[in-house]
Amino acid sequence: MLKLIMLLCCSMSFTLCTYAQAIKVEVRRSGDGYQLWRGGQPYYVKGAGGTSYLSRIAEYGGNSIRTWGTQNAKAILDSAHQNGLTVMMGLPVAAERHGFDYNDAQAVEKQLQKVRNEVMALKDHPALLAWGIGNELNLSYKNPKVWDAVNDIARMIHEVDPNHPATTVLAGVNQSEIDHIKTRASEIDLLAVNTYGGLETLSAKLRETGWTGAYLVTEWGPTGHWEGLQTSWGAPVEETSSEKAAVYKRRYAYSMETDTLNCLGSYVFLWGQKQERTPTWYGLFTESGEESEVVDLIHFLWSGDYPTNLAPHIYSFKLNGHKSHQSVQLNGGDTYEAEVRVVDPEHDQLTLRWELLPEATEVGEGGDFEKRPAEVKLQYNKLEGHRISMTAPDQKGAYRLFVYVTDGQNKVATANIPFYVN
């Protein structure tokens, strides 16, 4: 019967669609800490941010996904439910950095009513886990009234939906935001934090700021482009896919595995592919759906076992004898050698793809949309081993040389080197 109702809903408008059964989710005290309960059972979030490849999440031992808004929400909830997954549904609350004025009472009220309509439309779906009120509203903001608006939305959620907790998602943690949330947004049931390089110290930092409640890590991943090494001309240095796998493993062990009292789980970022500074920085997949070594690790963290076929492993990548952090500078039109040292755990035959892109200049903030740079034609010759001889572009400027190493079984290793043409 429930399936029939859900199918009928798919043909109805967004605001009219309702579901027969909501599964109650709540945050409970548990000894000195907290637990998330769903359907009367403890529920630890092993999740991924994104809406791609949902069947793989379930197959690899995950149980939840996170969205950043309600676009295609019904279809996402239905697909998650079919795959045995839950959804932390993002509610599209405007950020001050995007031009929203939280001193405008009329605009704030209009936003509240819009969010209320969306909550009413989705609140009874059995795949719904929790509500995420906005995303990184603390990023580049000045007006603390945003937390009053968050509090009003959380209060509204509690009035119309007693079955799902509400949270708001922060970009990192600092004292002022925690103080504001404790005094202005006390209606939220738990905290949610996006963090990258700071993941290892997150639990300690939360304690230092005085947050003693429950929390979720709603984004975690590689070293962020804003917090790692840079070249002499300011290009951020990206880790190889193999370096990322080591980083993910260490940070998970130092955070989620050690804080068993207040951390209710996490969502790895990004279960899919996106352009953010580069096409490979944050996505765990290539544009064609190939899986990186990080996916193998997440498979292990979620299930306790690695997959039978593992991704290739990169030991080093050099251009003109230099690594990515060494501010490689080339002369336009001259020829240089690039070499990647890579092995496949199962000794599969490896295929290399090379790509040359200009450094991204039309960049966003906080994960905002970025356009992928147009590919530059790469002139190169294959050499023995995993080497090429390439001609540097004639035009002066900043570029990146990418290498994609595939094993023929949908697994990939990625790396890139930023360089500057004089």
Summary of the structure (lengths in Angstrom):
residues: 422
radius of gyration: 22.9
end to end distance: 68.0
largest distance: 69.2
contacts: 1388
relative contact order: 0.11
helix: 27%
strand: 29%
